[in-house]
């Protein structure tokens, strides 16, 4: 069963290099996060997910870990991170770190030892073939770069050798079974990393590429799931309130093997992508559900998958919807501020544990930028947080050319300072939405959900417990054949009217009725 505190959790994701720089070196740091904890709490967020902050050569923005137990010096020391945990807890904020269990950097001491020709305790910590001229079917590999006369398997980029959790289906003698002592040792080493940070105040982990551990796994991920069940057993014994969220986007699997939450990720063409990012087909117009002028709006494109997952897993854990993340084009790329308000209203009032990406609360724009630290197209969503109209938009007092990435150069770049005093701003709309979620138990993670009206050409109407909610992203007034007599508006964006003859929802409007 999921950690108790997740019932009323709302997460804020921080890309640490881009959040707040306090020493003018152009890169964000732990002290910058600490200084902005009160701001994060003011949003209504009571939990953090911090992207990788361990020692790394940063060929993939920290997802290439060189030392799992050492904070990256660019952000500060271990002691600074421990203090961040303490300051967050003092404000009622839980903190998840980003765990990368499927691979390390090629500079990790484990890999350096594993690369040696002579056998040692780390020889099988990674996946090696038995000859320098042999690859591995269907898996990327590298050869010719180590003294060991073999090739090694990659988990993603060239700089990320795959850790060895074994093969579920073995085709070669060098492919170890998942119960081989050296594969078990890999899992135990990762458990040791988790113990280390949990014992210093971390509250759990977002798990990168959670389904990637066991190779040649079956469609049900039986081998990888068994590894996570073992890890969950350890956590339940030693840290029962530790939370895990999977980067998996398959909650039917993830929530059955020990994860409390699983992200509904923005994979092109899936249900989530149809909400805000349905623009990747060059032959078709943007048909995102929350676009005011979507040519063929249909909430069922999202619900058909979501409700199948929800119905199967609602007793097991949570599906997490997110405004964006560090791998996804910011929603402001294609949506106006008014459209974002409705999209966020929907995301923050659905079941599960929601995640707000830093800067989305002010509608930060996606920037067209060359790749930085393996970001490629994702780089444009990783630009510095925009706090005010001062130097570097309040991110850093350093010189502009030293910044990790440039800030939005537009004269009307959105900032926290500019939106603070406007009650109708996106920032303050987010605050009101999250305050409502915390106030109403029916809107929290485990509150009951049921669709009421999902027909095309009508508002989407749904129940959360005793509350009735409706959203109409279109530019027209729409009605739903729903008996809403006696109900009063608890929260609204735009306009609407409830009666026995139906629910009328004005253009670009959202209603919560009690």
Beta strands, then each sheet from edge to edge (+ up, - down):
strand 1: 11-14
strand 2: 47-50
strand 3: 54-56
strand 4: 65-71
strand 5: 94-99
strand 6: 141-142
strand 7: 152-153
strand 8: 204-207
strand 9: 243-246
strand 10: 261-263
strand 11: 318-320
strand 12: 355-357
strand 13: 449-453
strand 14: 460-464
strand 15: 467-472
strand 16: 478-480
strand 17: 489-493
strand 18: 496-499
strand 19: 502-505
strand 20: 509-513
sheet 1: 11+ 10+ 9+ 8+ 5+ 2+ 1+ 12+
sheet 2: 3+ 4-
sheet 3: 6+ 7-
sheet 4: 13+ 14- 15+ 20- 17+
sheet 5: 16+ 19- 18+
end
